[in-house]
Amino acid sequence: MNFICAFVLLFGVSIVTGGNETKYCESSEYFMIKHQKSGLVIDGKGEKLDQLKIETATKSMTQLWSLKMIEFGKFIIINRATGRVLDIRYNKGAGSDIIAFPKHCKRNQQWIIDHSTGHIAATYDNLVIEINAKNFVPGSGLVANPKKKGQPNQVFTIEPV
C-alpha cells in the first residue's frame, strides 16, 4: 500500500493521505505574522476594529493568529483577540486595504502561504499582503498588491508562539 504523508508542521496542520482516506487535523497553536526585514508583526489592534497595522512584537493577543483550512492549501487566518479574519476590503483588487473582518469565507478571505517566497497570497488576481510603506515603521498599514519577486515589503514569516 502506498501512503503519502504531508505535514505542514509550521502551521500545526497535518494532512495525511492513504488509500481513499484523507484526514485534516488542525492544531490550536497560535503564531505571529512577522515581516522578514523589519521584524515587525501584523497587529489587529487598530483605532478601528477592522484596522490592521504592523507593530513591534509583544505577543499580545491582537498579534496572535491561527489558521483554519477551508480547502487543501487554502486557509483563513483568524485573529485570536477579535475572531476576525484577514480580508481584502470590499473584495477589490490591487491597492485595497487588508483588514480584519467577520468570517464569511469568500475569496477575499482565502489565503495561500508560500514558505519558499514568504508571500501570503490571495487565491485570486496574484495579490499578496504588502506593507503600505517602504520604510517599515510601526503603525504602517497593509494592502493587497500584485506579487513581485524580491519586493521586501511583501515578505513575511510565520513565527509560532
Order of alpha helices (4+ residues) and beta strands (2+ residues): beta-beta-beta-beta-beta-beta-beta-beta-beta-beta-beta-beta-beta-beta-beta
